[in-house]
């Protein structure tokens, strides 16, 4: 029955003279997501709407799932496309559509008409009223409710007429590529994939860095992170994942610095290395999955000590979330089951029994002076020997 999808956007509509940039980015992302879906599609921009026309057979469910991953889409409306053959023909098509979808169900409804084609001989309210009467005659089990109906029957009159009643929620946000790129510090946990998804939702493209510590972390732990990057990439587009061998740096810190400061100092060097990759990839910021107070390295004092080494802005989109709120998003984007697989990452292997929760920055810097003999050379080697994996 459906030969087109009407794509509605929300935030893009307030962009004024620059709106076409966001619309074009949205169209590009729709094309990207639909490229592997069975069927042929044609995408058209038209007066505040984007239409996806289908050609021949296509996989309806797969199409909907693909569109649900396109940031910038507010809702997806499967639509019947009609030729303008007069109001009598339109009335017949609308009543047949309603009967086919809702049959004998006792539902309330409201007809909404949007008349973009101003040469159409009837006004919007007049069309809605007449179509409502026709539906009542054809479906005596249904009733009109203009305030809180079970069903909205939407009619958009343009060069063609579009008939739809279902609004499938899209992910919202802004189209990818409209707000630069950022580097995600991706671990094997629950939080960082969610953080990447949330920043991508604002139109930011992602690259990622993962700190691997063989033999203390296994190849399965690395593959887990690759799998997480691929799951996030379903929404964000392809991700360049830089896998950094962090073992020697961790052991050096462990050997030279007080153990209660290990996590903070390790995080500071992770941020420095992540910045190096961010600069190489043209990223404008770093992303972490840190949430205030969740662990010792995520107290306000610890975050301040970590931020001290960064010259780029650090985005922490889950900073105010509790764990269940983060889990809820992870379940929504299908990363949770992968994140809880029992493979340790480098952050959990080298954890002190009693980590400092209120680090003094001056004391941390004095401890880091013990590393100066080798640390710069070790960081350079870690960057130069990193493995880059394209995840999509």
TALINUR-V295484 format. One record per backbone hydrogen bond with DSSP energy under -1.0 kcal/mol. NH is the residue of the N-H (numbers start at 1). CO is the residue of the C=O. If there is no record, write none. Layout:
NH/CO  NH/CO
//
This chain:
3/79  4/79  5/52  6/77  7/50  8/75  13/10  14/11  15/12  18/15  19/16  21/18  22/18  23/19  24/20  25/21  26/22  27/23  28/24  29/25  30/26  31/27  32/28  33/29  34/30  37/34  42/53  44/51  46/49  50/7  51/44  52/5  53/42  54/3  55/40  59/38  63/59  64/60  65/61  66/62  67/63  68/64  69/66  70/67  72/172  73/70  74/8  75/8  76/168  77/6  79/4  80/163  82/161  85/83  90/86  91/87  92/88  93/89  94/90  95/91  96/92  97/93  98/94  99/95  100/96  101/97  102/98  103/99  105/102  107/105  109/143  110/151  112/153  114/155  116/157  117/157  118/116  120/117  127/123  128/124  129/125  130/126  131/127  132/128  133/129  134/130  135/131  136/132  137/133  138/134  139/135  142/139  143/107  145/109  151/108  153/110  154/164  155/112  156/162  157/114  158/160  161/82  162/156  163/80  164/154  168/76  170/74  172/73  174/201  177/203  178/175  179/203  182/205  183/285  184/207  185/287  186/184  186/209  195/191  196/192  197/193  198/194  199/195  200/196  201/197  202/199  203/200  204/199  205/180  207/182  208/240  209/184  210/242  212/244  216/213  217/213  222/218  223/219  224/220  225/221  226/222  227/223  228/224  229/225  230/226  231/227  232/228  233/229  235/232  236/232  237/233  239/391  241/389  242/208  243/387  244/210  246/212  250/246  251/247  252/248  253/249  254/250  255/251  256/252  257/253  261/258  262/259  265/261  266/262  267/263  268/264  269/265  270/266  271/267  272/268  273/269  274/270  275/271  276/272  277/273  278/274  279/275  280/276  281/277  283/278  284/181  286/313  287/183  288/315  292/319  293/298  294/291  298/295  303/299  304/300  305/301  306/302  307/303  308/304  309/306  310/307  315/286  319/316  321/318  326/322  327/323  328/324  329/325  330/326  331/327  332/328  333/329  335/330  336/330  339/335  340/336  341/338  343/341  349/345  350/346  356/260  364/360  365/361  366/362  367/363  368/364  370/367  371/368  372/369  374/371  375/371  378/374  379/375  380/376  381/377  382/378  383/379  384/380  385/381  387/243  389/241  391/239
//
